[in-house]
Amino acid sequence: MEKINILIVDDRPENIIALEALLQRNDINLISTTNPNEALRISWEMDIAIALVDVQMPEMDGFELVEILKSNPRTKDILIIFVTAISKETKYAVKGLNTGAVDYLYKPLDPFITSAKVDSFIQFVRNQREIKAKNKELEAYQKELIKAKEEAEQGKRIKENFLANMSHEIRTPINGIIGLAHLLERTELTEEQREMISLLEISSSSLLGVINDILDLSKIEAGKFRINRTPTDIVNICNSVINLLRIRAKEKKLDLDIEIDRELPTHVLADSLRLNQILMNLIGNAIKFTSQGGVTLKVEIIDHKGNNIRVRFSVVDTGIGIAPENIDKIFETFEQADEQTTVKFGGTGLGLSIVKNLAKLKGGHLEVFSEEGKGSTFCFTNWYEVVKEVSPVQKVIKENFTPFNNIKILVAEDNPINKFLIVKILKDWMIDTDVVENGKDAINKLKENDYDLILMDTFMPVLNGLDAIKLIREGYAQGKENIPIITFSAAVMETDTKTAMDAGANDVISKPFELVTLHEKITKYTTTY
């Protein structure tokens, strides 16, 4: 145990001897002097915790000594106990306490009172030192936590930047492949060429699905995944998913059916993109693990509560089924039921993990019923608010988009494939189009011409899209500050979308984009069509 230093200051040696006799203990060091100036020197050189100071002394009385001690930062925290034979009148006690003393001992000293008071202050000092030590430990721990937090945040930023760049580098060429395949489909082809194009689209979509799974998982882990509820036609989404997966089912000679509750309302508030993703994963998985028979999507209302309905989506297959001990395992990241399943059927093992997380984020519930060798049923259940009135949405057929009239658009895109693709699409829609390859050229072009809309890629050389948008909003193309601007982005984080909006973009289209989405956005931000 650390010893406590106690200083005794008294001009009469016999008083010092008496106090030393009363206070002698193994856990304290007693230092004494008859000279107040010597007492000051000792206090400055040693770590004095408690000082017992006589009031009446020649040259410097106790009050003066304590005032000096309290005025020095090094000695201001010493606990002062005055030892005096003067009157016990209140005015003297008040003066001593105002000077900085914590207590008084009156001569002749009572051994029990003296010992008890000094013991209590010794314990107080020990408690204070223990608290200080704990505080230092907490401060050190807090510094470590702050450092760890900063390192984690830095790592998180690096990861997000990496994901954004990787997303752009991967999605951009895939966007070009899918877009060019779509354009080729509209040309004169032999049956063999058309089949090749179909396989190219399927392979590209499959690759895009794997990439989306990986990036979605990263978004979920980073806490950047957001649910956006808008008026949604559930029936349309279900039919679209079935139509998209029908080719895959046909290749395996499987039946792919859909059964929809007739009471299902036209529109509900839902995140259409995530609902589509859940159904694509569940039905795609069912087709993957089914060799004969078929897959059925059942959609039914199972409960009502006011203006809300509870809808259950059931994907029923006649596939290989799942052993009871493996049911929980299939929802783990990068896991499948067993090694044989992985070898035979392939896949990343991400689909069901993402579905589980999406269901949780949407406030829904996912469960599975399965019997090994006989098939499985995956059920996703969620509450939806019924939308009674829906803003009219332009219905467009894949090969028959409404052309625009008297529209002029500036496209800023550096990737040659995407540039060719976008220009081809816009010209098909009868849109007058100018193209540049970086943000700087976009600003210069905007200074010279009038446009109804700018389609701006996010990542470009010389001057990137976001910086170009900021300069446009700041007036670098005088008089064009309010022109509508839509950015193309392959970034994966919602924070990147927010960054684009904060820079001044009116909207963001993710790569690879759908023609329906592009058509609707152009319609929204132009007044003549």
LOMI-403955 format. One record per residue: x, y, z of N, C-alpha, C in turn. Coordinates in steps of 0.001 Angstrom, whole numbers, plus 500000, padded with zeros to 6 digits. Each point is the difference from the previous one (the first is absolute). Last residue first. Example, Ala and Ser with C-alpha at 12.3 -4.5 7.8 and 13.67 -1.06 7.14 Angstrom:
2
512850497750507080500820501190500060499230501090500730 500290494280499930499110501190500000500900501200500000 
This chain:
529
456692516405425693500236498631499528498759499462499292 502232504333503112499424499783498669500332498596499543 501535501630504225498597500429499970499337499756498653 504081497556503228499800500833498814498514500284499854 501762497184503473500771501241500081499963500841498722 497630495710500616499772500774501230500659501373499934 500678496798496508498638500542499973499761500930501182 503999497598499894500026501062498993498633500670499911 500295496290502800500750501130500563500052501159499001 497999495917498625499183500674501013500707501222500574 502347497235496948498887500679499330499164500796500992 503463497273501697500551501143499267498890500800499338 498776495980502125500415501000500976500513501256499303 498927496296497341498780500556500596500356501126500958 503460497450498097499453500981499067498750500668500560 503842498213503283498935499432499192499436501086499094 505233499574502137498656500571500102499016499242499119 504717498568502866499447500188498659498547500457500082 501879502643502701500439499113498924500027498569500504 496874504399501720501056499023500265500317499198498747 498103505174500836499639498721499376501166499048500196 498029504893502370501094499061499751499432498735499365 498700505748500725499636498594500131501221499141499668 500224504770500278498564499872500248499588498564500245 504909502510501117499274499164499041498514499950500369 503661502249502489499078500770499175499263499196498956 503047498831503840500794500748499024499113500837499076 498069497044503181500582501160500685500818500863499033 498288495927498427498904500951500202500507501273500679 503050496464499451499622500539498686498902501052500139 501268497661503843501085500887499587499677500650498664 497103496687501614499840501257500751501068501000499592 500359495712498236498838500667499426499777501341500676 503275497320501793500462500525498716498855500701499280 499152497739504057500728501242500271500494500615498696 497932495767500044499024501078500005500671501342500273 502784495981497686499566500493501305498963501106499843 502416497709496365499113499055500681499405500546501286 501764501918494741500346499898501422498953499182500725 500299501471495299500076498568500299500352499791501457 497495504188496966500955499561501017499934498496500165 498296504784497054500117498550499911501047499564501011 496749504620500056501304499340499963499823498494499797 497151504793498758499883498632500517501373499352499890 497714505303499940501156499124499791499725498646500655 497458505095498278499899498672500639501212499129499638 500301505446500271499698498927499047499893498661500723 501046504626501717498858499178500433499641498878499036 503610503369499370500179499414501340498911499001500379 501298502917495955499607498596499897500035499281501362 501375504642499053498613499893499580499484498577499909 505208500552499755499081501054500435498604499835499410 503840496712501373499331500147498707498858500979500249 502452499363503650501092500011499029499489499977498556 497608500011504564499883501025498971501117500051498987 498795496906503860500624501246500475500051501079498930 498356495596499108499090500618500969500550501321500533 502730497469497114498809500475499270499049500705500942 503740497938501889500392501202499267498830500567499207 499367495898502282500186501099500962500335501301499285 499768496089497398498660500435500433500109501178500968 503982497917498645499411500767498896498623500537500394 502196497086502937500635501320500022499428500884498893 498518495554500125499517500725501176500596501400500073 501391496970496454498632500482499895499532500844501168 505282499894498787498950499001500181498617500637500048 504631501361497371499106500547501024498842499033500160 504067498419497885500129501464499913499177500692501088 498383494997498737501312500638500119499891501522499897 496010496866502099500557500392498703501365500635500198 495387497710502741501451499832499898500464500344498586 495362500498500917500650500440501239501520499982499875 496376500992495922500628498877500689500736500528501232 495673502330497543501403500153500391500505498735500699 495940502555496822500251498673500557501503499928500262 496345504320499390501348499449499892500006498612500637 496056503564497561500412499065501045501453499597499759 497725503181497249498884499759500916500424499162501198 503105503599496999499583498597500115498823499904500971 503311503726496815498885499793500936499595498533499971 505083502363498915498726499463499495498958499932501109 504635501579500579499759500328498592498607499622499515 501723499081504456500130501450499820499565500412498595 500274495418501132498804500615500583500032501512499846 503755497463498737498904499754499056498724500693500472 503730500083502863500255500831498815498876499855498977 499850497237503796499761501398500390500187500914498795 501030495469499389498554500165500208499666501443500337 504508498646499658499393500193498675498490500195500116 502273499006503976500463501295499492499370500307498651 499258495750502085499230501092500579500386501364499472 500687495663496833500388500378501370499217501210500452 499505497913495608500628498893500732500472500362501396 495668501407496296501362500375500410500543498899500906 495536501033496260500765499125500895501378500593500264 494451501147498230501418500341499909500746499174501029 494807499660497407500987499659501031501390500520499653 494184499829499083501213500646499493501072499907501083 495796496560499373500560501054500842501282500521499366 496703496181498911499873501271499282500502501176500839 500240495160500962498879500720500615499821501400499425 503573497259498613498808499184499725498749500676500545 504129501909501011499631500284498609498790499184499578 501797499230504269499393501334499943499578500353498569 502330495909500722498676499970500633499308501347499847 504443499676498494499119499192499148498577499998500561 503370502047502563499682500808498816499030499256499086 501661497684503744499069501066500404499582500836498795 503248496575499289498710499445500406498993501099500301 504531501121499023499309499519498807498581499547500336 502697501134503619499715501198499200499218499622498745 501654496578502761498823500648500590499590501235499212 503916497848498624498851499111499807498729500638500537 504177502298500585499539499975498601498778499118499769 501349502908504444500109498612499564499422499850498591 499838504156502456501306499741499406500134498565499466 495934503977500811500337498600500258501316499685499297 495835503844500461501417500008500381500370498584500440 495841502668496968500483498790500669501490500153500284 495374503247498859501458499915500003500414498771500804 495230501416497158500661499507501203501516499991499793 494839501889497999501434499976499749500724499657501308 494726499800497396500818499870501206501471499959499604 495622500031497314500658501282500308500768499969501322 496976495903499702500019501028498969500694501257500524 499881494193500971499903501366500511500048500978498822 498167494536500402501071500929499623499751501392500585 498469495078502030499470501208499374501142500944499642 500611494605500235500032501182500848499486501211499229 500283494645499422499155501051499441499941501204500930 502034495512500736500435500341498658499228501190499419 499174498422504555501449499938499813500426500486498617 495615502024502071500352498635499623501461499994499603 497128503417503435500803499844498791500330498546499776 496736503735502969500199498582499733500753499849498685 499692504114503831499950499649498584500303498521499824 497627502121504320501329499618499546499898499558498555 496952503054503898500078499245498740501437499750499584 498532500342505148500352500926498923500140499211498708 496756498224503843501380499912499544500236501009498898 496437498582504345500179500807498804501481500000499632 498694497210503497498708500125499316500123500794498710 503356496716502968499960501339499416498722500111499175 501704496799504426499318500077498705499951501452499545 503736497489503204498904500971500026499404500118498602 502583495622502351500058501087499028498799500925500179 503178495599502490498846500895500022500202501108498971 502084494746499841500222501394500384498693500780499967 502895494809499225498757500648500419500288501419500441 502082495362497180500322501353500434498691500720500286 501836494560499368498916500975500153500545501335500500 501386494914497480500522501197500649498901501046500029 500481494377499336499126501171499878500631501138500790 501621494866497517500036501038501039498965501076499711 501389494260498727499771501401499644499977500937501192 501027495068499631498618500233499561499698501455499654 504237498028501785499606499127498890498619500280499449 500875501691504845501090499580499131499488499009498949 497139503904502159500196498583500270501018499484498987 498070505127502211500640499138499014500079498560500481 498588505643500807499493498675500331500554499055498940 501065505369502023500136498935499010499449498696500560 499850505947500590500069498669500590500030498950498893 500126505766501316500352498960499046500069498660500721 497867505432500499500361498734500660500250498944498931 500090505911500434499273498782499669500552498777500710 501455504809499700499058499731501075499189498753499763 503724501871497361498662500400499572498952499796501086 504508498637500696500004501452499803498628500513499606 500603495318500379500096500636501315499936501515499882 500177497484496044498714499773500667499968500691501356 504053500006497654499022500894499385498639499871500670 503394497044501344500276501361500464499014501005499422 499708495527498523499695500053501435500195501414500537 501287499172495562498535499980500134499601500125501474 504558499497499051499527501344499658498486500090500134 501933495808500626500474500893501065499505501420499760 499231496749496696499066499880501127500418500868501176 502892500050496097498611500343499701499070499982501194 504863498701499642499629501323500526498504500280499901 503026496215498437499458499836501347499588501313500631 501867498900495432500811500674501024499516499737501416 499706496656495360499400501167500656500882500537501108 499209494696497833500762501242499925499324501123500772 498830495089499237499159501094499524500740501330499879 502198495809501396499048499628498947499288501203499407 503109500484503684500696499453498834499023499787498846 498219501402504139500831501052499423500672499525498724 497548496883502515499103500957499365500796501088499296 502337496923502618499528499365498766499078500941499224 501566501272504318501028500120498970499548499397498679 496140501842503152501150499130500241500969500139498830 496343503116500708499592498913500901501159499075500337 501548504788498827498913499229499405499764498788500898 502559505286500453499754498606500390498893499402499125 501796504689500321500924499116499284499805498520500370 497464502964503331500751500548498879501003498990499461 495435498348502413501275500604500355500733500447498740 495803497570500199499835501448500072501286500714500393 499505495185499732499866500561498650499829501516500002 500240497248504059501293500215499348499855500717498658 496272498439502673500563501263500490501270500368499239 498003495857498890499093501110499675500558501334500475 501774495312500487500647500974499116499147501232499723 498725496037502634501188500565500655500687501068499152 496119497559498333499673500882501129501217500667500625 500118498712494795499986499236501245499746500951501171 498211500888494965501086500338500925499865499155501253 498389499901494272499662500143501409501238500269500862 499322499369495014500740499037500818499661500092501482 496296501903496549501424499750499858500580499054501023 495599502332498518500049498534500144501450499534499885 497519504973501725500694499243498958499945498498500298 497832505355501283499898498554500231500719499268498872 499388505067502508500657499385498840500101498507500293 496898504458501861500510498636500222500595499466498697 498291504777502679500532499517498734500616498627500269 496194503351502636500974498918500059500366499570498580 497809504622502777500094499174498795501082498936500201 496548503689502754501164499147500178500026498999498847 497845505262500540499796498579499736501304499253500250 497308505067501347501197499200499756499624498538499765 497228503849501417500353500181498593501244499194499610 497501498274504159499749501353499502500275500070498515 501372495774501219499979500848501187499853501443499525 500002494302498249499678501407499771500086500748501328 501980494987497524499474500763501134499718501432499556 501630496565497047499708499121501139499461500770501209 500745500030494198499760500854501176499620499090501161 503154498480495666498665500028500622499961500968501174 502997497417495651499892501295500682498594500114500554 503770496117497841498650500270500491500004501307500783 503141497030496157499941501178500878498547500241500374 502926495404498247498785500820499999500155501163500973 502841495813496960500062501025501048498753500862499875 501438494522498360499852501427499731500103500874501233 501369494849497702498801500536500640499878501471499671 504860497808500311498777499575499314498787500496500781 504377501356501247500369499302498758498791499520499219 501617503997503883498914499107499579500355499388498638 502494503467502480500062498741500754498850499045499678 500436504328497802501365499464500044500043498615500639 495988502570500006500276499415498677501352499296500000 498874502369503875499126498824499855500242499310498667 502214504080500827500558498927500825499187498711499836 498372503880497960501214499545499317500658498852500739 496353502098502034499555499188498857501203499470499228 500920502828503694499270498811500458499597499104498835 502176504157499053500877499079500727499281498714500366 497513503457497980500977499476499043500907498979500673 496974502364502725499321498991499185500953499374498976 501659503524502689499650498858500840499383498886499163 500896504098497853501237499287500326499726498751500842 496430502944498991500433499309498789501240499145500282 498603502804503394499031498899499851500364499167498774 502482503879500676500380498950500956499029498816499958 499130503786497226501299499434499629500370498837500905 496060502562500893499844499109498847501311499313499630 497954501889504570501250500220499281500027498999498848 495330502016502079501019498955500143501274500456499300 494377501110500891501290500642500252501039498921500268 495794499030496699500305500132501434501315500768500127 495820498753495992501266500564500449500090500025501521 496408497655497708500836500393498862501370500477500457 497424496414503115499750501343499447500981500344498886 498098495013501405501192500826500161499761501373499367 497041496053500027499674501162500833501193500940500173 500154495744497666499215500967499230499678501271500776 504391496701500491498723500281500658499246501081499217 503670496793497647499872501275500694498591500180500539 503901496293497816498627500064500507499876501250500861 503525497523496006499741501067500964498521499986500375 504317496578497643498631500514500090499897501113501036 503373496579496892500134501187500846498656500706500012 502453494860498660498831500876499994500271501174500926 503998497248497401499212500132501230498772500861499750 504189498609497286498722499310499770499146499956501269 504242502338499194500047498799500840498714499171499872 500464504055497574501227499275499678500105498700500793 496482503026500930499754499260498760501222499162499617 500286502996503670499189498826500345499778499119498769 502233504054499358500835499109500801499236498721500366 497648503396497794500967499371499085500864498999500751 496934502680502437499334498925499270500962499266499053 500693503979502959500578498703500367499406498833499203 498534504569499376501456500034499894500626498625500240 495332500599500593500354500077498581501512499983499804 498317500144504436499687498703499372500425499996498535 500353504062502324500997499046500484499787498634499338 496824503319499097501285500334499375501080499003500408 495738499728502027499962499543498615501324500250499288 499524501641504394499989498526499993500019499453498579 499601504674500576501332499535500393500074498482499931 495811502001499222500912500271498893501412499490500309 496766499796503397499687499033498941500968500159498836 500188503114503573500559498695500355499785498981498892 500429505386499964499063498994499497500620498619500237 500788504958502646500553498860499267498893499031499597 501566505186502344498857499242499474500479498924499031 503614501220503552499259500787499019498794499185499540 504505500022503784498636499548499713499300500974499065 505219498400501468499244501131499464498619499512499570 504547498522503320498761499553499375499203501231499559 505601499029500838498780500725500354498810499432499236 505532499059501682498878499503499203498721500693500454 504587500257501816499642501027499030498803499604499141 502881497684503524498861500746500537499510501083499059 503537496529499462500430501369500291498866500844500576 499235495509498608500997499962501074500427501398500407 497101499604496325499307499585501225500964500018501172 501782500833495750499158501109500453499299499666501303 502492496626497915500889501032500538499204501183500512 497665496619497778500478499498501282500903501035500670 498602500913495655498892500153500951500408499525501384 503022499342496481499929501412500379498865500263500984 500509495623498261501189500355500782499919501439500490 496574498490497135499945499299501281501175500405500889 499905501581495566499026500695500853499901499353501372 502668497877496794500615501267500420499063500754500931 498341496108498024501041499664500972500641501270500552 496871500534496529499349499551501236501005499664501089 501494501060495654499554501202500705499331499636501318 501210496507497173501191500627500568499625501243500787 496538497922497667500450499130501082501220500592500694 498397502136496174499086500228501129500396499151501194 502357499338496030500293501339500543499140500293501206 499175496017497634501286499932500697500350501341500643 496120499810497333499816499190501208501291499953500810 500132502131495817499215500784500954499827499249501312 502079497729496473500858501092500452499292500853501050 497585496616497803500913499427500992500937501064500566 497173501316496538499190499664501166500869499433501121 501978500804495832499726501266500688499198499747501271 500757496321497205501246500430500648499805501291500791 496443498441497391500180499122501157501267500389500762 499151502186495980499034500440501018500127499153501265 502564498775496258500502501242500602499073500491501105 498621496256497512501165499653500810500561501238500702 496493500543496912499501499343501209501150499661500944 500846504119496880499629498613499748499517499393501310 499457505301499110500923498967500442499525498628499532 499204505783499791499706498744499302501070498969500348 498872503787503665500466499963498615499620498664499362 499313501190504626499046500753499182500428500057498532 502641497990503498498746499231499901499011500655499048 504065502172501206500184498963498982498733499185499784 500120503197503491499923500648498693500141498982498867 500522498464504401498610500414499791499835500642498622 504299498865501395499236498781499711498546500338499706 502783503460501462500293499633498613499247498733499585 499623501401504500499380500967499097500224499645498535 502102497413503371498543499777500006499316500930499005 504637500585500554499715498675499431498491499765499902 501553503951502165500210500040498560499643498686499332 499858500242504664498941500841499456500118500051498473 503419497936502299498818499132499945498812500764499420 504057502387500773500050499111498823498799499065499902 500001502888503777500045500764498751500127499092498783 500152498333504553498660500199499434500040500720498658 504079499236502447499379498747499582498666500243499294 502558503643501768500857499299499044499353498719499474 497810502574503399500060500735498734500770499210498956 499839498258504315498673499948499396500011500676498640 503836500266502645499846498668499430498661499880499282 500831503977502327500856499898498822499838498645499313 497673500672504034499488500922498981500816499885498722 501441497543503731498766499445499443499439500883498897 503749501554502378500363498844499177498767499412499324 499366503432503081500600500529498781500369498863499044 498382498808504228498931500583499202500541500552498686 503104498276503117499167498931499453498916500564499096 502697503026502338500788499338498964499171498913499316 498105502127503685500053500902498849500772499368498841 499866497649504057498673500005499392499976500892498757 503872499921502638499851498739499275498679499933499271 500690503650502783500884500101498852499904498744499139 497696499992504007499344500902499061500838500175498742 501843497510503514498864499275499419499293500850498952 503476501955502450500550499001499083498877499228499309 498792503055503311500523500716498845500549499029498962 498580498209504077498851500496499241500461500714498728 503266498582503054499411498839499324498821500427499126 501979503290502675500927499596498952499432498833499187 497601501384503731499930501034498964500898499629498825 500182497242503784498728499841499296499862501004498861 503745500345502810500101498788499177498727499779499187 500036503473503087500869500341498880500154498805499053 497669499313503977499205500828499096500824500391498767 502141497708503454499089499092499301499166500763498974 502778502472502802500832499212499087499121499066499163 497888502443503330500445500906498952500831499248498965 498650497667503819498858500243499118500395500910498842 503200499202503318499757498767499258498867500190498997 500854503496502910501088499890499032499831498750499146 497023500598503530499731500965498940501069499947498913 500580497414503864498948499427499156499685500927498826 503014501579503190500609498880499268498983499363499056 498488503340502889500861500570498967500628498905499148 497487498670503716499115500547498969500817500576498850 502319498529503749499455498850499291499091500454498858 501693503229502892501059499486499132499529498789499198 497077501853503192500211500947498911501049499484499021 499228497524503921498857499900499085500180500915498781 503181500271503454500124498729499278498860499840498983 499838503707502834501091500139499038500140498724499176 496944499907503537499508500879498941501054500150498892 501181497724503906499124499171499165499448500804498825 502509502335503156500883499054499297499175499124499068 497682502833502837500572500737498870500995499136499211 498030498213503912498952500237499003500545500743498776 502872499245503708499681498748499300498964500208498891 501015503610502888501084499775499050499752498714499201 496947500992503417499921500985498921501070499751498940 500002497274503884498823499733499167499915500965498816 503412500586503300500233498798499196498846499743499033 499520503547503062501094500267499055500221498821499058 496919499497503526499474500904498958501067500258498949 501311497423503717499006499277499210499455500869498853 503141501891503153500601498940499172498998499306499080 499888505130501640499347498775500458500511498867499108 502546504846501149499428499054499048499363498799500687 500414505225501879500763498756499969499265498936499166 499550503215497429500882499595501088499310500274501329 497688498984495015500256500963501073500886499387501086 498755499583494391500293499218501210500414500993501078 497084500293494932500781500538501115500245498905501031 498857500277494187499561499696501368500947500663501004 500312500578495225498851499103499971499493499693501410 502659504531497559500093498826500869498749499141499878 501061504393497845500139498761499245500110498761500840 498862504860500902501382499948499518500237498730499184 495925500653502245500067500847498822501395499993499393 499342497766504056499334499272498922500015500794498696 501765502053503889500811498857499611499392499228498832 497573503575501893501190500501499318500867498840499495 496272498957502646499588500452498669501204500479499199 500682498848504486499727498795499209499634500375498570 500528503436503090501297499408499675499826498744499132 496157502257501592500696500830499019501354499419499612 497186497983503450499599499716498610500825500778498996 502063498646504822498955500880499482499791499756498509 503053497938503386499149499239499093498886500850499414 505186501506501785498576499887500319499248499203498940 505107498859500190499264501256500142498527499716500189 503645496864499155499609500129501408499207501271500214 500936496455495475500104501288500672499578499918501460 500787497664494724500170499560501395500262501264500813 497729498726494810500629500928500937500051499380501389 499939497761494984499315499937501311500749500957500926 499588498984494281500561500738501141499128499806501236 501243497499494999498954500163501016500630500614501259 501598500574494670500354499436501316498862500262500982 500294501536495315499087498929500393500364499332501326 502549503611497766498655500500500343499053498906500491 504847500096498354499679499695501402498558500350500383 501954500668495546500600498738500429499538499589501387 498707504207497979499321498835499401500551498665500480 499967504594502900500912499294499101499308498757499441 498046502905503271500175500808498799500906499317498972 499053498207504396498803499925499172500131500803498708 503509500065503276499826498637499480498824499918499029 500714504057502273501055499775499003499839498609499365 497119501071503527499666500834498836501026499797498879 500801497953504192498978499289499220499597500797498757 503027501975503052500605498825499386498995499290499089 498475503587502641500843500468498905500630498828499238 497500499030503907499129500514498952500809500442498779 502313498566503942499413498913499228499113500469498856 503907503340501568499020499185500720499380498975499057 504947502423500205498861499755499095498987499151500749 503709502100502426500375500259498609498805499853499045 499399497448504626500747501215499695500339500056498507 495523497526501838501423499731499840500703501314499699 494819497668500974500870501063500514501466499564499918 496708496969498289499543501324499592501002501074500411 501022494728498573499735500830501182499604501397499522 499374495363497184500698501276500094499577500740501261 500071495105496996499492500478501288500802501239500361 498907497294495119500898500836500811499275500428501267 499842496085495598499332500659501132501045500818500750 501281497933495923498549499816499891499252500794501071 504981500316497183499345500085501311498495499903499807 504623499057497237498558499846499769499290499940501347 504745502720498997499425498696500299498488499990499735 502746503922499273500877498911499575499382498619500173 497872504168501353500252500104498563500805498800499473 499035500378504642498736499832499266500215500040498500 503639500926502926499628498582500057498746499733499154 501350504479500542500946499266499165499639498527499931 497494502735502896499704500294498601500910499205499061 500809499752504627498772499280499663499610500221498537 503550502417501854500424498638499722498791499139499599 499101504302501431500663500058498696500508498621499581 498022500470504324499019500101498921500645500045498610 502021497578504477500171501223499216498999500037498845 500806496344503096499570501105500877500020501322499238 499150494580498358500906501147500034499422501057500931 499343494369497890499706501111500913501056501091499894 497504495135497804501081500958499782499676501220500848 498355494512499415499858501252500731501237500857499760 497254495766497394501303500608500274499767501329500680 496832495187499676500195501428499760501452500373500267 497947495579500684499563500388498659500133501494499727 501045497698504240500848499442498949499643500493498605 499384502955504605499390498827499357500906499528498874 499313504141504162500944499012499477499271498755499477 498275504187502230499695499637498616500879498900499434 500320501942504541498586499670499788499743499393498608 504314501588501201499677498839500829498562499542499772 501513503917497901500619498837499389499669498723500771 498609504141501780499213499616498832500568498748499328 502394501830503638498704499484500468499148499517498822 504110502150499107500226498662500561498679499362500421 499901504441498552500265499091498874500164498576500507 499609503408503157498702499746499350500151499028498830 503876501482502261499262499065500834498621499680499424 502909503258497910500377498591499765499186499011500817 498520504943498198500392499389501280500269498503499775 498427502913496489501259500606500461500480499410501327 497199497605495846499750500603501331501335500547500504 497618496781495873500685501294500099499617500651501328 499905494985497004499642500661501271500834501269500105 498249496336495841500924501032500484499469500616501299 499467495128496987499326500983500852501056500948500562 499246495938495892500895500982500632499191501036500759 498984494606498619499513501366499909500976500916500733 500709494927497423499969500789501236499550501430499718 498719495251497331500774501240499927499853500800501300 499686494567499647499156501192500000500884501249500000 
